[in-house]
C-alpha cells in the first residue's frame, strides 16, 4: 500500500500558519527535524526558518528545496522509517495521516526516531467539528470525506480514505509514548460557530451522561474527563482541520492504563 501526499492539493494557508505558530518560540538552532511526506516543501521551509536542520521525505522523488533541506525518496509511511532511533528533535506530519493504512505503526515509528522530549506535530481534517457532525447526521459523510470515494481510485491513492477521529489519535499517542502538548485550530467558518452556540448545552449534557456517568471504572473516568475537555476545545468544535502537538516521554510503560 503506497503512501503519498497529493502533489496538487497542498495544505491551505490557514493550516500552514497554524503549523508555523506551533513551531515558533522554541530554540531550534542545530536541532534535527523530519518532515514526512513533505510534498512541495512548504512545511519543510517552516521548520528550516525556525533553525532546524531538516530532512524531508516523500514516497516518490522529493522536489528540489532551498535552505539545504535534505531529501529522502522512496519512503512508504506504512512501513518502517529508514532512520536510526532517537535521531530527530521534531517530526512534522501535515495532512498525511488520513492517507495512511497502518496508522499505529507510523505513530510507533515516529516515537522511535524521536529523541526523548522531542515533539511531533500532526494535522488532519477535523471530523469532529460541529458542522461535520451535523453533516454526518443528514448524509452519513464527515468533514474530509463528504461523498463516496470515486470507484476509479484504489486504496493507495484514495484521498482521505483513513480519516482519524481525535480520540483515536489521542489513544495512539497515549499508548505509544507521547503526551499531548496542545491543540491548535485552523480555519473557522460561520456555520461552525453558529451551530456550536446553538447546540453546545445539549452536546455537553449528552456527553456528560454518555462519557462520564456511564463509566464505572474510576481510573478510566479520570481519563474520560481529560478527553472530554479536549473534545470541547474550540479547535475540536470549530476548526476545519486540527493541529495536534505531542511530546515523547520516557517511562510510558509505567503509565496506568485506561
VOGU-169736 format. One line per 10 residues: number of its first residue (from 1); for each residue x, y, z of N, C-alpha, C. Coordinates in nm, 4 decimals. Example, Ala and Ser with C-alpha at 12.3 -4.5 7.8 and 13.67 -1.06 7.14 Angstrom:
2
1> 1.3190,-0.5690,0.7800,1.2300,-0.4500,0.7800,1.3200,-0.3300,0.7800  1.2850,-0.2250,0.7080,1.3670,-0.1060,0.7140,1.2900,0.0030,0.7870
end
This chain:
258
1> 0.0851,-0.1185,0.0000,0.0000,0.0000,0.0000,0.0887,0.1235,0.0000  0.0818,0.2021,-0.1024,0.1674,0.3195,-0.1102,0.1082,0.4337,-0.0307  0.1952,0.5256,0.0080,0.1512,0.6444,0.0789,0.2137,0.7651,0.0133  0.1391,0.8721,0.0017,0.1899,0.9910,-0.0636,0.1094,1.1097,-0.0180  0.1644,1.2283,-0.0404,0.0859,1.3490,-0.0236,0.0497,1.3968,-0.1620  -0.0786,1.4229,-0.1851,-0.1225,1.4665,-0.3166,-0.0472,1.5922,-0.3556  0.0191,1.5864,-0.4700,0.1040,1.6968,-0.5101,0.0235,1.8208,-0.5492  -0.1002,1.8048,-0.5913,-0.1780,1.9183,-0.6376,-0.2661,1.9777,-0.5285  -0.2730,1.9149,-0.4107,-0.3555,1.9642,-0.3023,-0.2673,1.9805,-0.1795  -0.2098,2.0976,-0.1648,-0.1206,2.1240,-0.0534,-0.1979,2.1878,0.0612
11> -0.1414,2.1852,0.1837,-0.2092,2.2490,0.2961,-0.2444,2.3940,0.2656  -0.3652,2.4354,0.3065,-0.4067,2.5726,0.2792,-0.3338,2.6697,0.3717  -0.3416,2.7999,0.3438,-0.2666,2.8971,0.4246,-0.2987,2.8931,0.5729  -0.4245,2.8641,0.6078,-0.4600,2.8580,0.7497,-0.3880,2.7437,0.8201  -0.3744,2.6302,0.7530,-0.3007,2.5177,0.8114,-0.1537,2.5525,0.8252  -0.0960,2.6092,0.7198,0.0461,2.6449,0.7237,0.0753,2.7463,0.8336  -0.0128,2.8433,0.8524,0.0079,2.9426,0.9579,-0.0012,2.8780,1.0961  -0.0941,2.7855,1.1145,-0.1044,2.7160,1.2418,0.0202,2.6323,1.2690  0.0718,2.5662,1.1646,0.1953,2.4885,1.1786,0.3117,2.5804,1.2148  0.3206,2.6944,1.1470,0.4294,2.7890,1.1749,0.4247,2.8362,1.3204
21> 0.3064,2.8715,1.3673,0.2934,2.9194,1.5047,0.3262,2.8096,1.6054  0.2895,2.6864,1.5737,0.3178,2.5759,1.6657,0.4666,2.5538,1.6847  0.5453,2.5742,1.5781,0.6887,2.5514,1.5873,0.7666,2.6750,1.6320  0.7035,2.7916,1.6319,0.7755,2.9138,1.6677,0.7931,2.9224,1.8192  0.8971,2.9933,1.8603,0.9173,3.0198,2.0025,1.0185,2.9308,2.0708  1.0365,2.8080,2.0236,1.1340,2.7186,2.0868,1.2681,2.7291,2.0153  1.3796,2.7420,2.0910,1.5118,2.7448,2.0259,1.5346,2.6169,1.9462  1.5680,2.6330,1.8171,1.5807,2.5152,1.7306,1.7152,2.5084,1.6605  1.8016,2.6054,1.6795,1.9280,2.6087,1.6069,2.0091,2.4817,1.6320  2.0398,2.4097,1.5235,2.1188,2.2885,1.5325,2.0397,2.1629,1.5603
31> 1.9124,2.1757,1.5946,1.8296,2.0573,1.6164,1.7857,1.9984,1.4819  1.7501,1.8699,1.4834,1.7130,1.8000,1.3603,1.5624,1.7757,1.3558  1.5045,1.8006,1.2379,1.3608,1.7811,1.2195,1.3360,1.6930,1.0978  1.2320,1.6127,1.1059,1.1913,1.5233,0.9983,1.0539,1.5656,0.9498  1.0424,1.5948,0.8194,0.9136,1.6322,0.7603,0.8686,1.5171,0.6712  0.7679,1.4438,0.7165,0.7265,1.3218,0.6481,0.6268,1.3528,0.5377  0.6514,1.2954,0.4202,0.5683,1.3182,0.3029,0.5514,1.4679,0.2806  0.6630,1.5337,0.2534,0.6711,1.6801,0.2573,0.6148,1.7495,0.1353  0.5816,1.6757,0.0284,0.5237,1.7396,-0.0893,0.6150,1.8448,-0.1486  0.5630,1.9623,-0.1728,0.6423,2.0687,-0.2353,0.7356,2.1377,-0.1375
41> 0.7256,2.1057,-0.0081,0.8235,2.1550,0.0878,0.7834,2.2776,0.1671  0.6572,2.3207,0.1600,0.6155,2.4377,0.2369,0.6386,2.4170,0.3867  0.6031,2.3007,0.4365,0.6200,2.2748,0.5792,0.7674,2.2547,0.6152  0.8458,2.2011,0.5232,0.9899,2.1884,0.5470,1.0544,2.3254,0.5599  1.0101,2.4201,0.4773,1.0634,2.5561,0.4842,1.0279,2.6223,0.6165  0.9096,2.5923,0.6695,0.8713,2.6463,0.8003,0.9690,2.5983,0.9073  1.0001,2.4697,0.9058,1.0945,2.4153,1.0032,1.2337,2.4755,0.9859  1.2783,2.4869,0.8611,1.4106,2.5436,0.8344,1.4186,2.6880,0.8809  1.3109,2.7639,0.8632,1.3090,2.9038,0.9055,1.3204,2.9178,1.0570  1.2800,2.8137,1.1303,1.2925,2.8158,1.2760,1.4326,2.7766,1.3219
51> 1.5163,2.7310,1.2293,1.6533,2.6945,1.2630,1.6828,2.5469,1.2643  1.5839,2.4633,1.2339,1.6062,2.3193,1.2318,1.6905,2.2777,1.1111  1.7681,2.1721,1.1288,1.8297,2.1005,1.0180,1.7253,1.9992,0.9719  1.6740,2.0143,0.8502,1.5535,1.9438,0.8085,1.5847,1.8324,0.7098  1.5201,1.7183,0.7318,1.5180,1.6094,0.6355,1.3736,1.5912,0.5910  1.3488,1.5980,0.4603,1.2137,1.5840,0.4048,1.2040,1.4524,0.3294  1.0940,1.3809,0.3487,1.0742,1.2550,0.2772,0.9565,1.2652,0.1814  0.9531,1.1732,0.0872,0.8369,1.1570,0.0007,0.8352,1.0133,-0.0489  0.7163,0.9705,-0.0955,0.7051,0.8344,-0.1481,0.7799,0.8218,-0.2802  0.7747,0.9263,-0.3606,0.8492,0.9291,-0.4861,0.9787,1.0059,-0.4688
61> 1.0145,1.0829,-0.5698,1.1350,1.1654,-0.5605,1.0967,1.3017,-0.5056  1.1550,1.3435,-0.3922,1.1205,1.4748,-0.3365,1.1595,1.5876,-0.4309  1.0821,1.6934,-0.4279,1.1105,1.8094,-0.5108,1.2318,1.8843,-0.4584  1.3039,1.9567,-0.5464,1.4160,2.0401,-0.5002,1.3679,2.1422,-0.3975  1.4497,2.1668,-0.2961,1.4131,2.2590,-0.1889,1.5308,2.3478,-0.1544  1.4986,2.4676,-0.1082,1.6016,2.5620,-0.0674,1.6461,2.5321,0.0759  1.7360,2.6156,0.1280,1.7827,2.6088,0.2676,1.8517,2.4774,0.3013  1.9120,2.4130,0.2015,1.9902,2.2908,0.2243,1.9094,2.1824,0.2963  1.7845,2.1738,0.2631,1.6991,2.0705,0.3221,1.7338,1.9351,0.2609  1.7628,1.8372,0.3450,1.7917,1.7037,0.2966,1.6659,1.6369,0.2440
71> 1.6795,1.5535,0.1423,1.5642,1.4880,0.0815,1.5887,1.3379,0.0733  1.4869,1.2612,0.1114,1.4942,1.1156,0.1052,1.3697,1.0663,0.0332  1.3882,1.0011,-0.0795,1.2759,0.9489,-0.1558,1.2491,0.8024,-0.1274  1.1384,0.7528,-0.1803,1.1046,0.6117,-0.1668,1.0631,0.5715,-0.0272  1.0098,0.6657,0.0528,0.9716,0.6362,0.1918,0.8223,0.6096,0.1984  0.7857,0.4850,0.2227,0.6462,0.4438,0.2377,0.6128,0.4498,0.3862  0.5220,0.5386,0.4244,0.4921,0.5591,0.5656,0.4110,0.4460,0.6270  0.3706,0.3486,0.5489,0.3094,0.2278,0.6043,0.4139,0.1264,0.6486  0.5406,0.1528,0.6159,0.6498,0.0628,0.6511,0.7381,0.1296,0.7561  0.8469,0.0619,0.7948,0.9386,0.1175,0.8928,1.0140,0.2360,0.8330
81> 1.0362,0.3393,0.9140,1.1075,0.4566,0.8667,1.2570,0.4260,0.8554  1.3225,0.4715,0.7487,1.4639,0.4382,0.7254,1.5598,0.5293,0.8014  1.5380,0.5462,0.9318,1.6219,0.6327,1.0141,1.6509,0.5630,1.1463  1.7654,0.5971,1.2032,1.8037,0.5389,1.3311,1.7155,0.5916,1.4434  1.7059,0.5115,1.5489,1.6288,0.5523,1.6656,1.6902,0.6761,1.7298  1.6049,0.7604,1.7858,1.6453,0.8805,1.8598,1.7342,0.9723,1.7762  1.6919,0.9953,1.6531,1.7680,1.0803,1.5615,1.7180,1.2240,1.5608  1.5880,1.2452,1.5745,1.5283,1.3761,1.5481,1.4706,1.4392,1.6756  1.4702,1.5725,1.6745,1.4105,1.6507,1.7825,1.2667,1.6892,1.7520  1.2285,1.6834,1.6241,1.0942,1.7252,1.5834,1.0526,1.6454,1.4609
91> 0.9226,1.6180,1.4520,0.8663,1.5483,1.3363,0.7388,1.6202,1.2934  0.7273,1.6445,1.1626,0.6083,1.7024,1.1015,0.5309,1.5937,1.0280  0.3988,1.5907,1.0463,0.3120,1.5008,0.9702,0.1866,1.5818,0.9363  0.1934,1.6575,0.8273,0.0915,1.7576,0.7961,0.0018,1.7087,0.6830  -0.1266,1.6880,0.7155,-0.2266,1.6433,0.6197,-0.1837,1.5144,0.5490  -0.1366,1.4198,0.6273,-0.0847,1.2931,0.5745,-0.1499,1.1719,0.6398  -0.1724,1.1757,0.7717,-0.2129,1.0545,0.8433,-0.3445,0.9984,0.7910  -0.4305,1.0831,0.7341,-0.5589,1.0366,0.6802,-0.5428,0.9550,0.5520  -0.4195,0.9466,0.4989,-0.3901,0.8641,0.3811,-0.3211,0.7320,0.4196  -0.2940,0.7135,0.5491,-0.2089,0.6027,0.5938,-0.2932,0.4838,0.6368
101> -0.2642,0.3689,0.5792,-0.3358,0.2470,0.6156,-0.2944,0.1972,0.7531  -0.1635,0.2010,0.7825,-0.1124,0.1455,0.9076,-0.0750,0.2595,1.0023  -0.1765,0.3262,1.0554,-0.1531,0.4418,1.1421,-0.0830,0.4064,1.2736  -0.1187,0.2953,1.3415,-0.0461,0.2625,1.4646,0.1035,0.2423,1.4420  0.1414,0.1739,1.3332,0.2843,0.1549,1.3068,0.3536,0.2892,1.2858  0.2895,0.3798,1.2138,0.3524,0.5090,1.1878,0.3746,0.5863,1.3173  0.2770,0.5865,1.4077,0.2961,0.6565,1.5353,0.4088,0.5920,1.6153  0.4164,0.4591,1.6156,0.5267,0.3910,1.6847,0.6607,0.4291,1.6235  0.6669,0.4352,1.4916,0.7921,0.4688,1.4245,0.8335,0.6130,1.4520  0.7364,0.7035,1.4558,0.7693,0.8417,1.4892,0.8268,0.8493,1.6301
111> 0.7666,0.7756,1.7235,0.8206,0.7713,1.8589,0.9629,0.7162,1.8589  0.9871,0.6142,1.7802,1.1206,0.5522,1.7777,1.2272,0.6490,1.7291  1.1998,0.7250,1.6234,1.3032,0.8115,1.5651,1.3176,0.9439,1.6395  1.2230,0.9765,1.7287,1.2341,1.0980,1.8083,1.3228,1.0771,1.9304  1.3945,1.1816,1.9670,1.4682,1.1817,2.0922,1.3696,1.2019,2.2081  1.4055,1.1582,2.3293,1.3197,1.1882,2.4444,1.2964,1.3385,2.4560  1.1730,1.3757,2.4765,1.1387,1.5172,2.4824,1.1101,1.5794,2.3474  1.1358,1.5043,2.2393,1.1078,1.5557,2.1058,0.9586,1.5672,2.0809  0.9243,1.6517,1.9829,0.7821,1.6790,1.9566,0.7423,1.6333,1.8173  0.6177,1.5926,1.8083,0.5574,1.5615,1.6789,0.4378,1.6533,1.6596
121> 0.4231,1.7048,1.5395,0.3059,1.7837,1.5014,0.2298,1.7062,1.3954  0.1009,1.6841,1.4210,0.0137,1.6106,1.3291,-0.1069,1.6979,1.2978  -0.1302,1.7240,1.1692,-0.2537,1.7921,1.1309,-0.3346,1.6997,1.0416  -0.4669,1.7142,1.0524,-0.5568,1.6260,0.9776,-0.6948,1.6906,0.9719  -0.7782,1.6555,0.8728,-0.9148,1.7084,0.8717,-0.9872,1.6783,1.0024  -1.0586,1.7769,1.0522,-1.1271,1.7643,1.1803,-1.2689,1.7142,1.1584  -1.2890,1.5854,1.1757,-1.4215,1.5276,1.1524,-1.5145,1.5461,1.2724  -1.4634,1.6126,1.3791,-1.5442,1.6322,1.4986,-1.6001,1.7733,1.5110  -1.5684,1.8633,1.4174,-1.6287,1.9952,1.4342,-1.7801,1.9839,1.4197  -1.8506,2.0812,1.4744,-1.9957,2.0699,1.4873,-2.0635,2.0533,1.3520
131> -2.0190,2.1275,1.2530,-2.0811,2.1182,1.1218,-2.0589,1.9804,1.0599  -1.9416,1.9217,1.0844,-1.9142,1.7863,1.0353,-2.0093,1.6855,1.0994  -2.0368,1.7028,1.2276,-2.1286,1.6116,1.2964,-2.2705,1.6245,1.2398  -2.3120,1.7471,1.2107,-2.4447,1.7682,1.1525,-2.4497,1.7101,1.0118  -2.3436,1.7294,0.9347,-2.3369,1.6707,0.8009,-2.3523,1.5199,0.8074  -2.2857,1.4567,0.9054,-2.2950,1.3118,0.9196,-2.4377,1.2692,0.9536  -2.5054,1.3461,1.0373,-2.6419,1.3137,1.0746,-2.7333,1.3050,0.9524  -2.7146,1.3969,0.8589,-2.8055,1.4041,0.7450,-2.7562,1.3304,0.6202  -2.6248,1.3075,0.6077,-2.5736,1.2445,0.4855,-2.4948,1.1168,0.5107  -2.4468,1.0958,0.6336,-2.3615,0.9805,0.6611,-2.2164,1.0033,0.6250
141> -2.1806,1.1268,0.5840,-2.0433,1.1590,0.5466,-1.9923,1.2747,0.6307  -1.8608,1.2674,0.6657,-1.7995,1.3615,0.7565,-1.7113,1.4616,0.6828  -1.6670,1.5630,0.7563,-1.5683,1.6577,0.7066,-1.4463,1.5814,0.6545  -1.4021,1.6145,0.5344,-1.2860,1.5487,0.4752,-1.3211,1.4314,0.3853  -1.4456,1.3784,0.3981,-1.4906,1.2703,0.3112,-1.6394,1.2907,0.2892  -1.6720,1.3930,0.2095,-1.8098,1.4406,0.2006,-1.8951,1.3611,0.1029  -1.8328,1.2704,0.0275,-1.9090,1.1837,-0.0636,-1.8276,1.0557,-0.0838  -1.8855,0.9517,-0.1410,-1.8107,0.8269,-0.1581,-1.6844,0.8463,-0.2406  -1.5812,0.7693,-0.2069,-1.4584,0.7704,-0.2856,-1.4905,0.7240,-0.4272  -1.4340,0.7921,-0.5263,-1.4604,0.7559,-0.6655,-1.4120,0.6136,-0.6925
151> -1.4939,0.5354,-0.7623,-1.4632,0.3937,-0.7829,-1.3299,0.3722,-0.8527  -1.2813,0.4724,-0.9273,-1.1570,0.4560,-1.0030,-1.0329,0.4745,-0.9158  -1.0498,0.5243,-0.7910,-0.9354,0.5496,-0.7036,-0.9118,0.4296,-0.6143  -0.8005,0.3611,-0.6330,-0.7669,0.2468,-0.5495,-0.7227,0.2944,-0.4112  -0.7263,0.2055,-0.3094,-0.6971,0.2496,-0.1725,-0.5646,0.3217,-0.1548  -0.4630,0.2842,-0.2299,-0.3340,0.3519,-0.2164,-0.3347,0.4948,-0.2653  -0.4370,0.5329,-0.3435,-0.4426,0.6686,-0.3973,-0.5775,0.7349,-0.3748  -0.6520,0.6866,-0.2785,-0.7826,0.7451,-0.2477,-0.7643,0.8562,-0.1452  -0.8129,0.9771,-0.1735,-0.7924,1.0874,-0.0792,-0.8708,1.0683,0.0498  -0.8014,1.0876,0.1621,-0.8650,1.0891,0.2949,-0.9454,0.9629,0.3255
161> -0.8992,0.8487,0.2781,-0.9762,0.7263,0.2973,-0.9658,0.6747,0.4412  -0.8594,0.7147,0.5140,-0.8403,0.6659,0.6502,-0.8524,0.7808,0.7504  -0.9604,0.8579,0.7409,-0.9836,0.9681,0.8337,-0.9769,0.9178,0.9779  -0.9156,0.9991,1.0635,-0.8960,0.9565,1.2021,-0.9651,1.0543,1.2974  -1.0434,0.9993,1.3866,-1.1120,1.0700,1.4946,-1.0063,1.1201,1.5932  -1.0248,1.2382,1.6536,-0.9276,1.2887,1.7507,-0.9036,1.1882,1.8623  -1.0123,1.1265,1.9133,-0.9920,1.0331,2.0230,-0.9029,0.9166,1.9808  -0.9181,0.8674,1.8589,-0.8331,0.7580,1.8113,-0.6869,0.8015,1.8063  -0.6620,0.9239,1.7579,-0.5259,0.9750,1.7550,-0.4715,0.9922,1.8960  -0.5536,1.0459,1.9855,-0.5135,1.0624,2.1250,-0.4771,0.9275,2.1866
171> -0.5570,0.8260,2.1582,-0.5342,0.6906,2.2096,-0.4002,0.6355,2.1612  -0.3721,0.6500,2.0317,-0.2459,0.6000,1.9766,-0.1266,0.6738,2.0366  -0.1373,0.8045,2.0478,-0.0275,0.8824,2.1062,-0.0048,0.8413,2.2516  -0.1116,0.8233,2.3261,-0.1015,0.7852,2.4664,-0.0278,0.6527,2.4825  -0.0650,0.5540,2.4031,-0.0099,0.4199,2.4214,0.1277,0.4020,2.3583  0.1670,0.4901,2.2687,0.2961,0.4735,2.2021,0.3976,0.5784,2.2428  0.3808,0.6349,2.3638,0.4912,0.7096,2.4227,0.4825,0.8597,2.4166  0.3637,0.9180,2.4036,0.3513,1.0633,2.3922,0.2542,1.1184,2.4955  0.2725,1.2474,2.5243,0.1731,1.3238,2.5989,0.1318,1.4427,2.5136  0.0050,1.4767,2.5209,-0.0479,1.5873,2.4426,0.0037,1.7192,2.4985
181> 0.0540,1.8045,2.4089,0.1040,1.9356,2.4486,0.0003,2.0436,2.4201  -0.0544,2.0441,2.2987,-0.1541,2.1458,2.2651,-0.2346,2.1059,2.1427  -0.3508,2.1676,2.1324,-0.4354,2.1605,2.0137,-0.4430,2.3001,1.9538  -0.4356,2.3065,1.8207,-0.4467,2.4354,1.7525,-0.5535,2.4269,1.6453  -0.6243,2.5358,1.6278,-0.7261,2.5401,1.5233,-0.6671,2.5979,1.3961  -0.7394,2.5781,1.2852,-0.7009,2.6377,1.1578,-0.8141,2.7297,1.1138  -0.8802,2.7015,1.0026,-0.9869,2.7877,0.9541,-1.1166,2.7577,1.0282  -1.1861,2.8642,1.0651,-1.3164,2.8529,1.1313,-1.4200,2.9243,1.0447  -1.5299,2.8567,1.0145,-1.6362,2.9131,0.9319,-1.7550,2.9549,1.0184  -1.8361,3.0437,0.9634,-1.9515,3.0957,1.0375,-2.0453,2.9836,1.0792
191> -2.0707,2.8868,0.9907,-2.1649,2.7794,1.0225,-2.1204,2.7023,1.1459  -1.9912,2.6824,1.1613,-1.9407,2.6077,1.2763,-1.9658,2.6849,1.4059  -1.9437,2.8155,1.4019,-1.9681,2.8986,1.5196,-2.1177,2.9024,1.5522  -2.2005,2.9186,1.4504,-2.3453,2.9285,1.4703,-2.4012,2.8014,1.5350  -2.3681,2.6858,1.4767,-2.4244,2.5620,1.5291,-2.3649,2.5241,1.6647  -2.2406,2.5629,1.6899,-2.1822,2.5364,1.8217,-2.2566,2.6139,1.9290  -2.2829,2.7419,1.9036,-2.3578,2.8203,2.0007,-2.4969,2.7657,2.0247  -2.5577,2.7127,1.9210,-2.6939,2.6603,1.9304,-2.6993,2.5278,2.0058  -2.6016,2.4421,1.9816,-2.6088,2.3038,2.0299,-2.5200,2.2741,2.1502  -2.4345,2.3668,2.1903,-2.3356,2.3396,2.2948,-2.3974,2.2832,2.4234
201> -2.5035,2.3434,2.4789,-2.5587,2.2875,2.6050,-2.6044,2.1425,2.5917  -2.6718,2.1102,2.4817,-2.7172,1.9725,2.4626,-2.5992,1.8775,2.4433  -2.4987,1.9216,2.3674,-2.3804,1.8378,2.3465,-2.3128,1.8072,2.4795  -2.3033,1.9079,2.5662,-2.2378,1.8876,2.6953,-2.3171,1.7909,2.7828  -2.4479,1.8068,2.7877,-2.5295,1.7187,2.8707,-2.5244,1.5738,2.8222  -2.5370,1.5531,2.6924,-2.5308,1.4172,2.6378,-2.3929,1.3564,2.6599  -2.2872,1.4363,2.6414,-2.1517,1.3854,2.6616,-2.1269,1.3511,2.8069  -2.1765,1.4335,2.8975,-2.1614,1.4067,3.0397,-2.2261,1.2739,3.0770  -2.3449,1.2489,3.0231,-2.4145,1.1240,3.0541,-2.3452,1.0033,2.9920  -2.3042,1.0155,2.8660,-2.2508,0.9001,2.7933,-2.1043,0.8724,2.8233
211> -2.0266,0.9764,2.8512,-1.8812,0.9603,2.8648,-1.8379,0.9525,3.0108  -1.9046,1.0261,3.1006,-1.8625,1.0315,3.2408,-1.9503,0.9432,3.3290  -2.0786,0.9689,3.3337,-2.1668,0.8969,3.4270,-2.1777,0.7483,3.3931  -2.1702,0.7150,3.2650,-2.1841,0.5741,3.2259,-2.0588,0.4920,3.2548  -1.9440,0.5578,3.2810,-1.8184,0.4866,3.3064,-1.8057,0.4539,3.4555  -1.7914,0.3244,3.4878,-1.7862,0.2807,3.6273,-1.6439,0.2698,3.6809  -1.5458,0.2524,3.5948,-1.4064,0.2405,3.6377,-1.3550,0.3793,3.6754  -1.3123,0.4025,3.8002,-1.2711,0.5372,3.8419,-1.1469,0.5882,3.7690  -1.0527,0.4981,3.7362,-0.9332,0.5411,3.6627,-0.9719,0.5859,3.5223  -1.0530,0.5044,3.4551,-1.0963,0.5409,3.3209,-1.1800,0.6684,3.3233
221> -1.2592,0.6860,3.4295,-1.3411,0.8068,3.4368,-1.2538,0.9318,3.4419  -1.1399,0.9230,3.5129,-1.0480,1.0378,3.5162,-0.9928,1.0662,3.3773  -0.9572,0.9616,3.3040,-0.9123,0.9807,3.1661,-1.0249,1.0384,3.0802  -1.1457,0.9920,3.1046,-1.2587,1.0418,3.0259,-1.2803,1.1910,3.0460  -1.2591,1.2383,3.1695,-1.2700,1.3826,3.1929,-1.1664,1.4590,3.1103  -1.0437,1.4075,3.1052,-0.9399,1.4728,3.0247,-0.9796,1.4752,2.8772  -1.0255,1.3607,2.8278,-1.0620,1.3504,2.6869,-1.1804,1.4403,2.6553  -1.2789,1.4434,2.7457,-1.3953,1.5287,2.7239,-1.3554,1.6760,2.7187  -1.2591,1.7138,2.8018,-1.2090,1.8506,2.7965,-1.1513,1.8838,2.6605  -1.0757,1.7906,2.6037,-1.0215,1.8121,2.4685,-1.1331,1.8175,2.3647
231> -1.2345,1.7335,2.3825,-1.3419,1.7268,2.2835,-1.4214,1.8569,2.2757  -1.4195,1.9353,2.3850,-1.4896,2.0633,2.3854,-1.3939,2.1814,2.3691  -1.2699,2.1520,2.3320,-1.1747,2.2580,2.2988,-1.2226,2.3286,2.1719  -1.2085,2.4615,2.1615,-1.2518,2.5312,2.0395,-1.1949,2.4735,1.9106  -1.0719,2.4214,1.9147,-1.0134,2.3626,1.7939,-1.0935,2.2424,1.7461  -1.1458,2.1627,1.8410,-1.2223,2.0437,1.8030,-1.3638,2.0787,1.7605  -1.4218,2.1803,1.8209,-1.5598,2.2155,1.7902,-1.5732,2.3001,1.6642  -1.4724,2.3831,1.6350,-1.4896,2.4875,1.5341,-1.4028,2.4730,1.4102  -1.2889,2.4108,1.4225,-1.1869,2.4208,1.3178,-1.2094,2.3214,1.2040  -1.1787,2.3648,1.0810,-1.1834,2.2747,0.9660,-1.0835,2.1602,0.9809
241> -0.9643,2.1942,1.0249,-0.8574,2.0958,1.0472,-0.8030,2.1163,1.1875  -0.7448,2.0127,1.2437,-0.6829,2.0272,1.3751,-0.5324,2.0068,1.3626  -0.4605,2.0758,1.4483,-0.3159,2.0609,1.4591,-0.2869,2.0134,1.6007  -0.2330,1.8930,1.6119,-0.2063,1.8292,1.7407,-0.0555,1.8246,1.7621  -0.0099,1.8761,1.8753,0.1319,1.8708,1.9104,0.1470,1.7819,2.0332  0.2391,1.6842,2.0246,0.2619,1.5912,2.1350,0.4110,1.5773,2.1600  0.4459,1.5422,2.2837,0.5855,1.5279,2.3253,0.6150,1.3831,2.3615  0.7299,1.3338,2.3158,0.7720,1.1987,2.3528,0.8185,1.1980,2.4976  0.7676,1.1020,2.5744,0.8055,1.0895,2.7147,0.8686,0.9531,2.7383  0.9482,0.9470,2.8443,1.0085,0.8195,2.8834,0.9207,0.7527,2.9885
251> 0.9354,0.6228,3.0050,0.8624,0.5507,3.1068,0.7160,0.5326,3.0754  0.6802,0.5332,2.9463,0.5396,0.5166,2.9088,0.4825,0.3841,2.9549  0.5709,0.2835,2.9670,0.5225,0.1524,3.0074,0.4733,0.1511,3.1516  0.5086,0.2548,3.2313,0.4649,0.2603,3.3694,0.3348,0.3369,3.3901  0.2800,0.3905,3.2839,0.1530,0.4626,3.2949,0.0406,0.3658,3.3342  -0.0514,0.4097,3.4185,-0.1727,0.3303,3.4380,-0.2535,0.3278,3.3103  -0.3042,0.2127,3.2740,-0.3787,0.2004,3.1521,-0.5260,0.2338,3.1743  -0.5883,0.3082,3.0782,-0.7299,0.3381,3.0941,-0.8131,0.2125,3.0753
end
